[in-house]
Amino acid sequence: MNLGLRLDVDGADLPDGCVAPDSRRDLVVLVRHIAAHFASLAGRPVPFPGFSLGQELALTQRKVVLLLIDGLGDDDLCHREPAGFLRSQRRARLSSVFPSTTASAVASLMSGLAPAQHGLTGWFIRERRMGGVLAPLMMQSRGGGPLKAIGAARRLFPYRTLYQQLAAPSTVVAPWDILDSPFNRRHSRGAGRIGYRRLEDLSGAVLRAVAGHTAGGFVYAYYPRYDGVCHRYGVASDEARQEFARIDAMVQALAATLTPHGVDLVVSADHGFGDVPTERTHEIDDWPEVAAFLAAPLWGERRMAWCAVRPGTSAAFLAAITRRLGSTGRVVPSGNLAAAGFLGSGPVHRRLGERIGDYAIVMAPGWALRDRVAGEVEHPMIGLHGGLSAAEMGIPLIHVACH
C-alpha cells in the first residue's frame, strides 16, 4: 500500500503529501467482499471473483448491514474521542476510490464497479451528449438547471447494480429527500427502498429493513449530514465534533438493537476531509492566461480538477498553469493516472476519455482550485475532498458482530 509515500507517475511528481489509491483494499473490494459472502451462503458463483478483504472482515451472519457515513475519514475518526464506540470497533484502514468524492464512491458501492468502469469521475463529469459539464448525482448541468435529455439516467448509468447481482434480497435506506432521485432509483434497481428524515430515525429504518429480510439479506444505509457539516464548518470545527458524537451514539444504540436479529454491522465512509482556508483557493478567473487555453469549464472537484485544453495549446497551457500553481499543485496527463490504476482496473467505461479529459490538476493538501460558471449557485466551503491527501483517501473499516 502506498499511503504516505511520495508518488511518481510516468515521471510527473505529484504534490508532497499525496497518497495512492489502493485498489486491493478500497471501497470496491469492500462491497465485492460482501457480495462474495452472500454468494458463498447461497452456493452460487461469486459475481466479482478475486476480490476479498480476507480475515480483516470476517462475516458470519446471513444478515449484513453496511452503513456509510458520508465524509467520515479514517484520520478524522482516529483523532476523535479514543473511548468512542466507532473508534473501539475500528478494524482497519481502507482506501477510498479516486477521485475521493461521493459521486464516484457511492456509484462504486451501489454497482461493485471502479470509477474507470462506471465513468463517474467526480462531482462534475464531462458529457457532451448532454450539453457539457454536469453533476450526475443531481442530474443537473453545471449552471444550466435540470437535465432534459430523454432517458438521461439510463444513458448516464447503463451498468447493472450490485443488488441485481447479489445472492440475497437487498434494501437501500436513504434520506427521503434523495430516496427517489433519478440517481438513487437507477442505482437501487433490484433492491427495496426505505426512507427516513433525521439521524434519530435512521436506526428504526435500518431495523425495519433487517426485519423484512426474514431468511437473510443485505441492507445498505446512507447518512449524509456529517459531510454537509464538514463542508460548511470544516472537519476541525466544533460543529463537526458535535455531529460525530451524535453519530457515534446512534451507531452504538443501533448495534444493540440489531443484536437479537443476528447481523454483521459494517460501517465505513466514501471519503475523508481536509480543511482549506479561503485564501488557499485559487480562482481560474484570476489566471486569464490559463483560462484562455481551456476548451470547457473544469470538472471533477476543487481538490482535483479534470480539464480539456484547446487543440495545439498543450505546451503553452502547461507552462502557464505550472507557473501559477508553483508548489500548490501539479498537472498530470489524465491518461497517465488511468494507466497507473488510480481509477481502478477492469474494462473501462466507453466514454472514460471524455470523462477524464487531457489533464488532471492535483492540488497539494490544504489547497484548492475552482472556476465559475454563469448561473451557478455559490457554495462557500471550508472542508473539501476529492484529492489525494491521506486525510481524504483513508477511510475506516468498522465491524460490529451483532449476535
Summary of the structure (lengths in Angstrom):
residues: 403
radius of gyration: 20.5
end to end distance: 32.8
largest distance: 65.5
contacts: 1444
relative contact order: 0.22
helix: 36%
strand: 24%
